[in-house]
Amino acid sequence: MRRAERLTGLQWLRTIGCVTRTTVKRPLEHRPTLRLTAMLLLVWSGTIAGAAQEAAPQPLALNAAVDLALRNHPGVHEAQAGARAASREIGVARAAYLPRLDFLWQVNRATRNNVFGLLLPQPVIPAVSGPVLGTEALDGVWSTAGGLLLSWEAIDFGRRSASVDVARADSHFAAAQREVAELEIASAAANAYLEVVAADAALRAVRANVDRLEVFAKTVRTLVANQLRAGAEQSRAEAELAAARNRLIEAQRNVDIARLALAEAIGVPTTAVAVDPGSLLEVPATPPVAAFDVASHPRAAAANAQADEVRARDRALERSYFPRVELQSAVAGRGVNRDVEGNPSGLGLTVPNWAIGLTVTFPSFEIFRTEARRRVEAERLQEASAHYDRTLQVLQAQEARARVVMTAALQIAGNTPQQLQAARDADTQARARYDAGLTTALEVAEAQRLLADAESANAVASLGVWRALLAEAVVKGDLKPFLDQVRAPHASRISQ
């Protein structure tokens, strides 16, 4: 039966064919049917095998995971769209340098009564024109109007340039925020990848412990059945095995959760992701400590760009109080279907007009609102400057912590092989003492627990160093050195 289980699908078909020819004598006309059935079975088995191969996800390298995150994650798309929109605002601000040309065409029917005097500027009562007719008739007349008005701000005292500077500063801030978002998303994807590799390594260690405990529990059952050991020995072995199986379930759960977190981090949630740890299971050689320019970090650059944006807005407010000098030129025409005496007339633009002039507008009382707004911007500048200083302090503290974590990770990675070897020796000795009847299952269980802990610690020791390298790269604001070291399979490494 075991030999039959190892046969491939084609061998099964050949075996079935041989049995049919040797044990059953069928008429000659049934042989094509058997051949057709065998061919269909072969095609079906090949289809199932091909589908299984297609369903298996391809292993994903860490660099590929980071690239997927930068391409697929909605957070990257959001930051990039915001940066592009802010960049387009510069063109909007520059458009203020262009003259303005307004075209008007209007036709209406209204009364022709008029009075002397004027109305203060208001948006309710329509403007009327013409002399007073001395009549209160409410009959209406048709009128038309059309014209062109060309306006250009000839002198702006730097107002439009300040507006362009505000848009440019906002664009720089948005670009810096995009770099921060890309750094955070890339580092989150790399960290999620390391979490999956660590969870897989821990799962293998826990599964190996379960296998050892199953063998030990089986041995104890045999000894207890032969009355060579007390029943308490079997209870202890069974309890340790059950606890190890629970830890195996938890380890499998951690693997599944880590894979879901990785899929979310690379922008393909709920997708099955397989990883290729490659050199991540080896302790990497740490690069020499490089000088840390904290001001070049994307977070620091974003904080500085935010302060520059506030300064640009303050300069724009300072120039908003200056006069507006506009050069204007207009061409217009009017028409009405009755003249002053009430005689019929055409609706064409029979009364043309043109004008050219210079308009100076000075909002003198606007100074109070401008100064109030500048005081607000001054406080915001203080806030932005304090935020920049705090960002620098946080980055410097994180860089110092990263160096401490790196030192500890390297020391642990150098110590775990000795811990593992000592735990293996202790387990071997405990098993030998137990087989010789010199100890109980309690000592064996404790030795195997120590061995399981040592295997788990040794399995993730290298990943602790990789995590420290990743943290250092994030603090310095550049993941490229870390990704290059991961990509190089033959880089010098510290052997465990």
C-alpha positions in Angstrom: 0.0 0.0 0.0 2.9 2.4 0.8 4.4 1.7 -2.6 1.1 2.5 -4.2 0.8 5.8 -2.4 4.1 6.9 -3.9 3.0 6.3 -7.5 2.4 9.3 -9.7 -0.9 9.8 -11.6 0.6 8.4 -14.9 1.9 5.3 -13.0 -1.5 4.8 -11.5 -3.0 4.8 -15.0 -0.5 2.4 -16.3 -1.1 0.1 -13.3 -4.8 0.2 -13.9 -4.3 -0.6 -17.6 -2.1 -3.6 -16.7 -4.5 -4.9 -14.2 -7.3 -4.6 -16.8 -5.4 -6.5 -19.4 -4.2 -9.3 -17.1 -7.2 -9.9 -14.9 -10.2 -9.0 -17.0 -10.8 -10.2 -20.5 -12.9 -7.7 -22.3 -14.1 -7.7 -25.9 -11.9 -5.9 -28.4 -14.4 -3.1 -28.9 -14.1 -1.9 -25.3 -10.4 -1.1 -25.5 -10.9 2.4 -27.1 -13.3 3.3 -24.3 -10.6 2.4 -21.7 -8.0 4.4 -23.5 -10.3 7.4 -23.6 -11.1 7.1 -19.9 -7.4 6.9 -19.1 -6.6 10.0 -21.2 -9.4 12.0 -19.5 -8.1 11.0 -16.1 -4.6 12.0 -17.1 -5.7 15.4 -18.4 -7.9 16.0 -15.2 -5.0 15.1 -12.9 -2.7 17.5 -14.8 -5.2 20.3 -14.7 -5.6 19.9 -10.9 -1.8 19.9 -10.4 -1.4 23.0 -12.6 -4.2 24.8 -10.7 -2.5 24.0 -7.4 0.8 25.3 -8.8 -0.9 28.5 -10.0 -2.6 29.0 -6.6 0.6 28.9 -4.7 1.9 32.5 -4.2 5.4 33.3 -5.4 7.8 34.1 -2.6 8.4 37.8 -2.2 11.7 39.4 -1.4 12.0 42.3 1.1 13.1 44.7 -1.6 10.2 43.7 -3.8 7.8 44.2 -0.9 9.1 47.7 -0.3 8.7 48.5 -4.1 5.1 47.1 -4.0 4.3 49.3 -1.0 5.6 52.4 -2.8 3.6 51.6 -5.9 0.4 50.3 -4.4 -0.2 51.8 -1.0 -3.0 54.4 -1.0 -1.0 56.6 1.4 1.7 57.1 -1.2 -0.9 57.9 -3.9 -2.5 60.4 -1.5 0.8 62.1 -0.7 1.9 62.2 -4.3 -1.5 63.7 -5.4 -1.2 66.4 -2.7 2.3 67.3 -3.8 1.2 67.5 -7.5 -1.8 69.7 -6.5 0.5 72.0 -4.5 2.9 72.3 -7.4 0.1 73.3 -9.7 -0.8 76.1 -7.3 2.4 77.8 -8.3 1.0 78.2 -11.9 -2.2 79.5 -10.5 -0.3 82.2 -8.5 1.8 83.1 -11.6 -1.4 83.6 -13.6 -2.1 86.7 -11.6 0.6 88.5 -13.7 -1.6 88.2 -16.8 -4.1 90.9 -17.6 -7.8 90.3 -17.2 -10.2 90.6 -20.1 -13.9 90.6 -19.3 -16.7 90.4 -22.0 -20.2 91.4 -21.3 -23.5 91.1 -23.2 -26.9 91.9 -21.8 -30.4 92.4 -22.9 -33.3 93.4 -20.6 -36.6 95.1 -20.3 -37.2 97.7 -17.6 -38.8 101.0 -16.8 -37.0 104.2 -18.0 -37.7 106.4 -15.0 -34.7 108.0 -13.4 -33.8 110.4 -10.6 -30.9 112.7 -9.8 -28.5 111.7 -7.1 -26.6 108.6 -6.5 -26.6 105.3 -4.6 -23.8 104.1 -2.4 -22.2 100.8 -3.6 -24.6 98.0 -2.9 -25.7 94.7 -4.6 -29.5 95.1 -4.6 -30.8 98.0 -6.7 -29.9 97.9 -10.4 -28.1 100.9 -11.9 -30.0 103.0 -14.4 -28.9 105.7 -16.8 -30.3 108.7 -18.8 -31.9 112.0 -17.9 -35.0 112.6 -15.8 -38.1 112.4 -18.1 -40.6 114.0 -15.7 -43.0 111.2 -16.0 -44.0 108.4 -13.7 -45.0 106.0 -16.4 -44.2 102.3 -15.6 -44.1 101.1 -19.2 -40.9 99.3 -20.0 -38.4 99.5 -22.8 -35.9 97.0 -24.2 -32.3 97.8 -23.9 -29.0 96.1 -24.8 -25.4 96.5 -23.7 -22.1 94.9 -24.6 -18.5 95.6 -24.0 -14.9 94.6 -23.2 -12.9 95.6 -20.2 -9.2 95.0 -20.1 -7.6 95.3 -16.6 -3.9 94.9 -15.7 -2.3 95.6 -12.4 0.7 97.6 -13.5 2.3 98.0 -10.1 1.8 95.5 -7.3 4.6 96.4 -4.9 5.7 92.7 -4.8 2.2 91.4 -3.9 2.0 88.9 -6.7 5.6 87.8 -6.2 4.8 87.1 -2.5 1.8 85.1 -3.6 4.0 83.0 -5.9 6.4 82.5 -3.0 3.5 81.3 -0.8 2.5 78.8 -3.4 6.1 77.7 -3.9 6.6 77.2 -0.1 3.4 75.2 0.1 4.6 73.0 -2.8 7.9 72.4 -0.9 6.0 71.5 2.2 3.8 69.1 0.3 6.8 67.5 -1.4 8.5 67.1 2.0 5.3 65.5 3.4 5.3 63.1 0.4 8.9 62.0 1.3 7.9 61.5 4.9 4.9 59.4 3.8 7.0 57.3 1.4 9.6 56.8 4.2 7.0 55.7 6.7 5.2 53.4 4.3 8.4 51.8 3.0 9.7 51.3 6.6 6.3 49.9 7.6 6.5 47.4 4.7 10.0 46.4 5.6 9.2 46.0 9.3 6.1 43.9 8.5 8.2 41.7 6.3 10.7 41.1 9.1 7.7 40.3 11.4 6.6 37.6 9.0 10.1 36.1 8.8 10.4 36.2 12.6 7.0 34.6 13.0 7.9 31.9 10.5 11.1 31.2 12.4 9.4 31.1 15.7 6.8 28.7 14.3 9.5 26.3 13.1 11.0 26.3 16.5 7.7 25.7 18.2 6.8 22.9 15.8 10.2 21.2 16.4 9.5 21.4 20.2 6.1 19.7 19.6 7.7 17.0 17.6 10.2 16.3 20.4 7.5 16.3 23.0 5.4 13.9 20.9 8.3 11.4 20.8 8.9 11.8 24.5 5.2 11.4 25.4 5.1 8.3 23.3 8.1 6.9 25.1 6.6 7.7 28.5 3.3 6.0 27.5 5.2 2.9 26.6 7.1 2.9 29.9 3.9 3.5 31.9 2.1 0.8 30.0 4.9 -1.7 30.9 4.7 -0.5 34.6 8.2 0.8 34.4 7.2 4.4 35.3 4.5 5.9 37.4 1.3 7.2 35.9 2.2 10.7 37.0 5.1 10.7 34.5 2.6 10.2 31.7 0.3 13.0 33.0 3.3 15.4 33.1 4.4 14.4 29.6 0.8 14.8 28.2 0.4 18.2 29.9 3.7 19.5 28.4 2.6 18.2 25.0 -0.7 19.9 25.2 0.9 23.2 26.3 3.3 22.9 23.4 0.5 22.4 21.0 -1.3 25.5 22.3 1.9 27.4 21.8 2.0 26.0 18.2 -1.5 27.3 17.6 -0.6 30.7 18.9 2.6 30.7 16.7 0.5 29.8 13.7 -1.9 32.6 14.6 0.9 35.0 14.8 2.2 34.0 11.4 -1.3 34.5 9.8 -1.7 37.9 11.5 1.8 38.9 10.4 1.1 37.9 6.8 -2.1 40.0 6.8 -0.2 42.9 8.2 2.4 42.6 5.4 -0.3 42.4 2.8 -1.9 45.6 4.1 1.5 47.3 4.3 2.3 46.6 0.6 -1.2 47.8 -0.5 -2.8 44.4 -1.3 -4.8 43.5 1.8 -6.4 40.1 2.2 -3.9 38.7 -0.3 -1.9 35.6 0.5 1.8 36.7 0.7 4.7 34.3 0.8 8.1 35.6 1.8 11.7 34.6 0.8 13.9 35.3 3.9 17.1 34.8 1.9 20.0 36.3 3.9 17.7 37.6 6.7 18.3 34.5 8.8 22.0 35.3 9.0 23.5 37.9 11.2 24.6 40.8 9.0 27.8 42.7 9.3 27.1 46.2 10.7 28.3 49.0 8.5 30.6 51.7 10.1 28.8 54.5 11.9 28.3 57.4 9.5 27.8 61.0 10.5 24.1 61.8 11.1 22.9 65.1 9.5 19.7 65.4 11.4 18.5 68.5 9.4 18.5 66.3 6.2 15.9 63.9 7.6 12.5 64.1 5.7 10.7 64.9 8.9 13.1 67.8 9.7 12.8 69.0 6.1 9.0 68.9 6.4 9.1 70.9 9.6 11.4 73.5 8.1 9.2 73.8 5.0 6.2 74.4 7.2 8.0 77.2 8.9 9.0 78.6 5.5 5.4 78.5 4.4 4.3 80.6 7.4 7.1 83.1 6.7 5.9 83.4 3.1 2.3 84.0 4.2 3.5 86.8 6.5 5.4 88.5 3.7 2.3 88.3 1.5 0.2 89.8 4.2 2.8 92.6 4.6 2.3 93.6 1.0 -1.4 93.2 0.9 -1.8 96.7 2.5 0.0 98.4 -0.4 -2.0 100.3 -3.0 -3.3 98.6 -6.2 -2.4 100.4 -9.4 -4.5 99.1 -12.4 -4.4 100.1 -16.0 -7.9 99.8 -17.5 -9.3 100.1 -21.0 -12.9 99.6 -22.0 -15.0 99.5 -25.2 -18.8 99.4 -24.8 -22.0 100.0 -26.6 -25.6 100.6 -25.6 -28.9 100.4 -27.3 -32.6 101.0 -26.4 -35.9 100.5 -28.4 -37.2 104.0 -27.4 -35.5 107.4 -27.3 -35.9 110.1 -24.7 -39.1 111.4 -26.3 -40.6 107.9 -26.5 -40.1 107.4 -30.2 -39.2 103.9 -31.3 -35.5 103.0 -31.8 -33.4 100.0 -32.6 -31.9 97.5 -30.2 -28.5 97.6 -31.8 -25.5 98.9 -30.0 -26.0 102.4 -31.5 -24.3 104.3 -28.7 -20.6 103.4 -28.6 -18.2 104.4 -25.9 -14.5 103.8 -25.1 -12.4 104.7 -22.1 -8.8 104.3 -20.9 -7.5 105.2 -17.5 -5.4 104.4 -14.4 -7.1 103.3 -11.2 -5.4 103.5 -7.8 -7.0 101.7 -4.9 -5.7 102.1 -1.4 -7.6 100.1 1.4 -6.4 102.5 4.2 -8.5 100.9 7.0 -7.4 97.4 6.0 -4.2 98.0 8.0 -6.0 97.0 11.2 -7.1 93.6 9.8 -3.7 93.1 8.2 -1.9 93.7 11.4 -4.2 91.3 13.3 -3.6 88.6 10.8 0.2 89.2 10.9 0.1 88.7 14.7 -1.6 85.4 14.1 1.0 84.4 11.6 3.8 85.4 14.0 2.4 83.0 16.6 2.1 80.3 14.0 5.7 80.9 13.1 6.7 80.4 16.7 4.7 77.2 16.7 6.4 76.0 13.5 9.8 76.9 14.8 9.2 75.1 18.0 7.9 72.1 16.1 11.1 72.1 14.0 13.3 72.2 17.1 11.3 69.4 18.7 11.6 67.3 15.6 15.4 67.7 15.6 15.5 66.6 19.3 13.3 63.6 18.7 15.4 62.5 15.8 18.6 62.9 17.8 17.2 60.8 20.6 16.0 58.2 18.2 19.4 57.9 16.7 21.0 57.4 20.1 18.4 54.7 21.0 19.0 53.0 17.6 22.7 52.7 18.4 21.9 51.2 21.8 19.5 48.7 20.2 22.0 47.8 17.6 24.7 47.0 20.3 22.3 44.9 22.3 21.0 43.0 19.2 24.6 42.2 18.2 25.4 40.9 21.7 22.3 38.8 21.8 23.0 37.4 18.3 26.5 36.4 19.5 25.2 34.8 22.6 22.2 32.8 21.3 24.4 30.1 19.6 26.0 29.3 22.9 22.6 29.3 24.6 21.3 26.9 22.0 24.2 24.5 22.3 24.0 24.5 26.0 20.2 23.8 25.9 20.8 20.9 23.4 23.4 19.4 25.7 21.0 19.8 28.7 18.2 18.1 26.8 20.4 15.2 25.7 21.7 14.7 29.3 18.2 14.9 30.7 16.9 12.3 28.2 19.8 10.0 29.0 19.2 10.4 32.8 15.5 9.7 32.2 16.2 6.6 30.1 18.6 5.4 32.9 15.9 5.9 35.5 17.9 8.6 37.3 15.4 11.4 37.0 11.7 12.2 36.3 9.8 13.6 33.4 9.8 17.0 35.2 13.5 17.4 34.5 13.1 16.4 30.9 10.2 18.8 30.4 12.2 21.6 31.9 15.2 20.8 29.6 12.9 20.7 26.6 11.3 24.0 27.5 14.7 25.6 27.8 15.7 24.1 24.4 12.5 25.5 22.8 13.2 28.9 24.2 16.8 28.8 23.0 15.7 27.7 19.5 13.2 30.5 19.3 15.7 33.1 20.5 18.4 31.8 18.1 15.9 31.8 15.2 15.0 35.5 15.6 18.4 36.8 16.8 19.6 37.7 13.3 16.3 39.4 12.7 16.9 41.5 15.8 20.0 42.9 14.1 18.2 43.5 10.8 15.4 45.3 12.8 18.1 47.5 14.4 19.6 48.2 11.0 16.2 49.2 9.7 15.5 51.4 12.6 18.8 53.2 12.1 18.0 53.7 8.4 14.6 55.1 9.3 16.1 57.5 11.8 18.6 58.7 9.2 15.8 59.1 6.7 17.2 56.8 3.9 16.4 53.2 3.5 18.7 52.7 0.5 21.7 51.5 2.4 19.6 49.0 4.3 17.9 47.7 1.1 21.3 47.4 -0.6 22.6 45.3 2.2 19.6 43.0 2.1 19.9 42.8 -1.7 23.6 41.7 -1.6 23.5 38.0 -0.9 27.3 37.6 -0.5 27.9 40.5 1.8 30.2 39.8 4.7 28.2 38.5 7.7 28.9 37.5 11.3 28.5 33.7 11.6 26.3 32.4 14.4 
